[in-house]
Amino acid sequence: MALFPYSFFTPVLTTSIASRSFFFSFFSYTTFVVLQWACLLLKKPNAESIRMEAVTHVVNPGAEGAYNSITEAINVASVGDTVALKPGLYEELLKVFKDITIVAEPDESLAESEIVITNGVVIGANATMKGLQVRGRIDVRKGHAVVEDCEIQHGSDGIRVGEGAKLTVRRSRIHHCESGGDGIYFSSGSSGEVEDCDIYECRVNGVHANNATVSAVRNRVRDVLFGFYFRGQSGGAIERNSIEHVKKFGIYVVENSDPVVQANMVRECGMHCAFVSQGGRGIWTENHFDGSMHVREGCDAKLGANQVTGQLDVDPNT
């Protein structure tokens, strides 16, 4: 016998099902909204993500729509941007701590189309410089600096590469480094490539590597005290360079430094074209030394087929 008719349960069941449907609908909608907000927060756009293309910032003092100083343009630039310099004399110390490119933008209509930076450059990022004249030193403190088709002159050193930093310099002239006296100085733990450069009139060294890894290829080094000076366990390569008019040693390797020295032309040196001392090493082959070479006692220099027109002295190891 039925205690309650079926019709008694019908409203209850209907209400229960409707409530349950509402609950699940509300829960699904709430979950959807929460997930949407989470995605928006995780993908919150910033200035870098909104910009789709790199921007070129033109520096041309006094011109409409251009920046009046390089520093001003650098301050507004973002990673990947280019700062283009119109001809002029820029009396600034540049501080480049962004991954940007600074380039010369010559004006062919002008008789004088030089772009000159007068107070040196400090680099602390992966920055590139092209086609500029710099009076003063380029100081690479961090990152990887690329210097191409530039002229660097009248600094204490031409370019100084700090600990852990990297330099790539190509097709550039570096000269008249008169107080510190190095065309390019690589500090302990630094590295770099020097290619197709003209380095001259430096008080001490053309290229100086101190516990660094340096590849120097197809450069002309002249009118210095020492052409290439590798010390403090430096390594790398000295290849196909022209070294001349050197007051003491064309290539000087000491203190367990072990570069590959190959196919260089060295002449008109005041003392030796090549001098290996104080435990210096290296693989020496296919060089033309128009003068003498001296390997001191205790130096494990591996000599290949070199042409030495003067005296070749290799002290016996005892």
C-alpha positions in Angstrom: 0.0 0.0 0.0 1.4 3.4 -1.0 1.7 5.8 1.9 2.0 8.9 -0.3 0.8 9.3 -3.9 3.5 9.9 -6.6 2.1 13.3 -7.2 3.3 14.3 -3.7 7.0 13.8 -4.7 6.8 15.5 -8.0 7.3 19.1 -6.8 10.0 18.0 -4.4 11.9 16.2 -7.2 11.4 19.0 -9.6 12.7 21.6 -7.1 15.7 19.4 -6.2 16.7 18.9 -9.9 16.3 22.6 -10.6 18.4 23.6 -7.6 21.1 21.1 -8.6 21.1 22.4 -12.2 21.4 26.0 -10.9 24.3 25.0 -8.6 26.3 23.4 -11.3 25.6 26.2 -13.7 26.8 28.8 -11.1 29.8 26.7 -10.3 30.8 26.4 -13.9 30.4 30.1 -14.6 32.4 31.0 -11.5 35.2 28.7 -12.4 35.3 30.1 -15.9 35.5 33.7 -14.6 38.3 32.8 -12.2 40.3 31.1 -14.9 39.9 34.1 -17.2 41.2 36.5 -14.6 44.1 34.1 -13.8 45.0 34.1 -17.5 44.8 37.9 -17.7 47.0 38.3 -14.7 49.6 35.8 -16.0 49.6 37.4 -19.4 49.4 41.0 -18.2 50.9 43.1 -21.1 53.7 45.5 -20.5 55.4 48.0 -22.8 57.8 45.4 -24.2 55.2 42.8 -25.1 52.8 45.4 -26.7 55.5 46.7 -29.1 55.7 44.4 -32.1 58.7 46.1 -33.8 61.9 47.7 -32.7 62.0 51.5 -32.9 64.7 53.8 -34.3 65.3 57.0 -32.3 67.0 59.8 -34.3 69.3 62.2 -32.5 69.8 65.5 -34.3 70.1 68.5 -32.0 67.7 71.3 -32.9 65.8 69.3 -35.6 62.1 68.9 -35.3 61.0 65.4 -34.1 64.5 64.4 -33.1 66.3 64.0 -29.8 68.8 66.7 -28.7 71.2 64.3 -27.0 72.3 60.7 -27.2 71.6 60.2 -23.5 68.0 61.4 -24.0 67.4 58.9 -26.8 69.0 56.0 -24.8 66.8 56.8 -21.8 63.6 56.3 -23.8 64.9 53.3 -25.9 63.8 49.8 -25.2 65.6 46.5 -25.7 66.2 45.9 -29.4 65.9 49.6 -30.4 68.3 51.6 -32.5 69.6 55.1 -31.7 70.7 56.8 -35.0 73.0 59.8 -34.8 73.1 62.6 -37.3 76.4 64.3 -37.9 77.7 66.5 -35.1 79.8 66.8 -32.0 78.3 65.1 -29.0 79.9 66.3 -25.8 78.6 63.4 -23.7 79.8 60.5 -21.6 77.6 57.7 -23.0 76.3 55.1 -20.5 74.8 52.2 -22.3 73.1 49.7 -20.0 70.5 48.4 -22.5 70.6 45.9 -25.3 70.4 48.5 -28.1 72.3 49.5 -31.2 73.9 53.0 -31.7 74.7 53.8 -35.3 75.9 56.7 -37.4 73.5 58.1 -39.9 75.7 60.3 -42.2 74.2 63.1 -44.2 75.7 63.0 -47.7 74.6 66.6 -48.4 77.1 67.9 -45.8 80.7 68.5 -46.4 81.5 67.5 -42.8 79.5 64.4 -42.0 81.4 63.1 -38.9 79.7 61.8 -35.8 82.0 62.4 -32.8 81.4 61.4 -29.1 83.9 63.4 -27.0 83.8 61.9 -23.5 84.0 58.2 -24.0 81.5 55.3 -23.6 80.6 53.0 -20.8 78.8 49.7 -21.8 77.1 47.4 -19.4 74.8 45.4 -21.7 74.8 43.5 -25.1 75.2 46.7 -27.0 76.4 47.4 -30.6 78.1 50.5 -31.9 78.6 51.2 -35.6 80.4 53.9 -37.6 81.1 56.3 -34.7 84.1 58.3 -33.7 84.9 58.2 -30.0 87.3 60.4 -28.2 88.2 58.8 -24.9 88.0 55.2 -23.8 85.3 52.6 -24.4 84.8 50.8 -21.1 83.0 47.4 -21.4 82.0 46.5 -17.9 79.4 43.8 -18.6 77.7 42.0 -21.4 78.9 41.6 -25.0 79.8 44.8 -26.7 80.1 44.8 -30.5 82.1 47.7 -32.0 82.2 47.9 -35.8 83.7 50.5 -38.2 84.5 52.9 -35.4 87.4 55.2 -34.6 88.6 55.3 -31.0 91.3 57.8 -30.1 93.0 59.8 -27.3 91.7 57.8 -24.4 93.8 56.4 -21.5 93.2 53.1 -23.3 91.3 52.5 -26.5 88.9 49.8 -25.2 89.0 48.2 -21.8 87.1 45.0 -21.3 86.1 44.2 -17.7 86.1 40.9 -15.8 83.6 38.5 -17.4 82.7 40.8 -20.2 83.1 40.2 -23.9 84.2 42.4 -26.8 83.9 41.9 -30.6 85.6 44.7 -32.5 85.9 44.8 -36.3 87.2 47.1 -38.9 88.0 49.9 -36.4 90.9 52.3 -35.9 92.3 52.6 -32.3 95.1 55.0 -31.8 96.8 57.6 -29.5 96.2 55.8 -26.2 98.7 57.8 -24.2 98.2 57.5 -20.4 97.1 53.9 -19.7 98.6 53.0 -23.0 96.8 49.9 -24.3 95.0 49.9 -27.6 92.7 47.1 -26.2 93.0 45.7 -22.7 91.3 42.4 -21.7 90.9 42.0 -18.0 91.0 38.7 -16.1 88.1 36.4 -17.1 87.2 38.5 -20.2 87.1 37.3 -23.8 86.8 38.7 -27.3 87.6 38.9 -30.9 89.7 41.6 -32.6 89.4 41.5 -36.4 90.6 43.7 -39.3 91.6 46.6 -37.0 94.3 49.2 -37.2 95.9 49.8 -33.8 98.7 52.4 -33.6 100.4 55.1 -31.5 99.7 53.5 -28.2 102.1 54.2 -25.4 102.5 50.5 -24.3 100.6 47.6 -25.9 98.6 47.1 -29.1 96.5 44.3 -27.6 97.0 43.2 -24.0 95.4 40.0 -22.6 95.6 39.3 -18.9 94.2 35.9 -18.0 91.8 36.3 -20.9 90.8 34.4 -24.0 91.3 36.5 -27.2 91.3 35.8 -30.9 93.1 38.5 -32.9 93.0 38.1 -36.7 94.1 40.2 -39.7 94.9 43.3 -37.7 97.7 45.9 -38.3 99.5 46.9 -35.1 102.3 49.5 -35.3 104.1 52.2 -33.4 103.7 50.7 -30.0 106.1 49.4 -27.3 104.7 45.8 -27.6 102.5 44.5 -30.3 100.6 41.6 -28.6 101.2 40.9 -24.9 99.6 37.7 -23.5 100.1 37.0 -19.8 98.5 35.4 -16.8 97.5 32.1 -18.6 95.8 33.8 -21.5 94.8 31.8 -24.5 93.2 32.2 -27.9 94.8 33.0 -31.2 97.1 35.6 -32.8 96.8 34.9 -36.6 97.5 36.7 -39.9 98.4 40.0 -38.3 100.9 42.6 -39.5 103.1 44.0 -36.7 105.7 46.6 -37.4 107.6 49.6 -36.0 107.5 48.2 -32.5 110.0 49.5 -29.9 110.5 46.2 -28.0 108.7 42.9 -28.8 106.3 42.2 -31.6 104.6 39.3 -29.8 105.3 38.8 -26.1 104.0 35.6 -24.4 104.6 34.9 -20.6 103.1 33.3 -17.5 101.8 30.0 -19.0 99.8 31.8 -21.7 99.2 29.4 -24.5 97.9 31.1 -27.7 98.1 29.7 -31.3 100.5 32.1 -33.1 100.1 31.6 -36.8 100.9 33.3 -40.1 101.8 36.7 -38.7 104.2 39.1 -40.4 106.4 40.9 -37.9 109.2 43.3 -38.7 111.1 46.4 -37.6 111.1 45.5 -33.9 113.6 47.2 -31.5 114.5 43.9 -29.7 112.7 40.7 -30.8 109.9 39.9 -33.2 108.8 37.3 -30.8 109.8 36.7 -27.1 108.6 33.8 -24.9 109.5 34.1 -21.3 108.5 33.3 -17.7 106.8 30.0 -18.5 105.1 31.2 -21.7 104.0 28.6 -24.2 102.0 28.6 -27.5 102.0 26.9 -30.8 104.1 29.0 -33.2 103.8 28.2 -36.9 103.9 29.7 -40.4 105.0 33.1 -39.1 107.4 35.4 -40.9 109.7 37.2 -38.4 112.0 39.7 -40.1 114.3 39.8 -37.1 114.9 37.6 -34.1 112.9 35.2 -31.9 113.9 34.2 -28.4 112.4 31.4 -26.3 113.7 31.5 -22.7 114.5 28.5 -20.5 111.4 26.8 -18.9 109.1 27.8 -21.8 107.2 25.1 -23.6 106.8 26.8 -26.9 106.0 24.4 -29.8 107.7 25.7 -32.9 106.5 24.8 -36.3 107.7 26.0 -39.7 108.5 29.7 -39.1 110.7 31.9 -41.2 113.1 33.8 -39.0 115.5 36.1 -40.8 117.5 37.0 -37.7 118.7 34.9 -34.7 116.5 32.1 -33.4 117.5 31.4 -29.8 115.8 28.6 -27.9 117.3 28.2 -24.4 117.7 24.6 -23.3 115.5 23.4 -20.4 117.5 22.1 -17.5 
